[in-house]
Amino acid sequence: MAYEIGGKTVETDANGYLVQIDDWNEDVAKAIAAEEGIVEVTQRHWDVVNYLRDEYVNNAGNQPNMRKLTKIMQTKWDDKKVDTKTIYELFPAGPSKQAGKVAGLPESKRKGGY
């Protein structure tokens, strides 16, 4: 599978994850999100995506679990009612995998939970 974005071919693996993390940009993220059924990418989507990218790129490939992601978004959004459901509303196919895919990260092997 591959995406054609701005005249450039962006290669993915069989599951739709980018082969090269450096191929990622916001246009690529929007194309992946659309393919994933996310019609509108809101600021909250970008907050999650950018956090995941930052953790992966600047923290030795770290892919935070759901509990950590929820806690970080609570502080970022200054909303004490952020919970797992809130994150799943943004990425209904599973934040760990779907948000990571939109963020251009390798497929998470995490099984979920804490």
N, C-alpha and C positions, 0 to 999 in steps of 0.2 A: 504494500500500500504506500501511496505517496500523496502529498498535497502539492498543488500548483498554486503558488502565491506570488503575485507580482512578477510573473514570468520566471520564477525560480522553482525548481522541484525540491521539495523537502521530503526526504526518505523516512519511512517509519518501519518498525518491525511488524510482524504478523498480527500483533495485538493493537497496533495504532500508536505506539510510543515512539518518539523521535529516536532515530539511530544516533544522531549527533546532537548533543545538548546545545552546542553553539549555533545550531540552525534556528533556535527559538527567538521569537520577537513577538510583539503584541498582535501583529497580523496573523502569525502562525497560531497563537493562542486562541484568537477569535475563530479561526477556521476549525481548529480541533474542538472548541466549545460547541460550534454549530453542528459538527458531526456527532457530538455527544448529546445533542438535543437541548443544549442550553441556548435559548433564543437570544436573550439579552445578557451581556456580561456587565454586571453592575460594579460599583466601587467595592462592595463587599467581596465579590468574586476576585477582583484584583488584589484585595488585601490578603486573601488566603493564598492565591497563586504566588504573589510576590514574597510572602513569608516562606512558603515551601521552597521556592527557588533560592532565597537567601540562605536558609538552613542547609540546603543541599550543597550549594556552591561554596559557602564560606564556613561550613562546619563539618568538613570531612565526609560529605555524602550523607549527612543525617537526614532521615525522613521521619519527622515527629509523629507520635501516635495521636489518636483522636483526643485523648484527655489533654495533652499538651497543646494541641491546636486550638481546642475550645478555650482553654485558659488564656492563651495569647490573644485570641480574638475578643474575649471579654474585656481585656485591658485596652486593646486597640479601639474597639467600638464603644468603650465606656458604657457598656450595657450588661448589667449583672444578670440578665435573663438569657444570655447566650448559652445554649446547651448543644448537645449532640444533634438534636432535631433541627436547630437553626442551621448548622453546617450542612446537614443532609438536605435541607430545603434548597441550598445553593448547588450542591453536587449530589443529586439523588441516586446516582449509581455507586456511591461510596466515595467519600472525600479522600480517603487514602489513595485510591486508584484513579478516580476520575479527575480530581483536582491536580494530582501529580501529573497526569497525562496532559492536561491543559497547560500546566507549568513547564512542560517539555522535559520532565524528569524520567529516568528509567523506571520501569514497572516496579512498584513496591512488592516485596514478597511478604509483607506484613499480613497476618491473618485477621487483624482487628483486635478489639478489646483494649485493655490498658497495658 
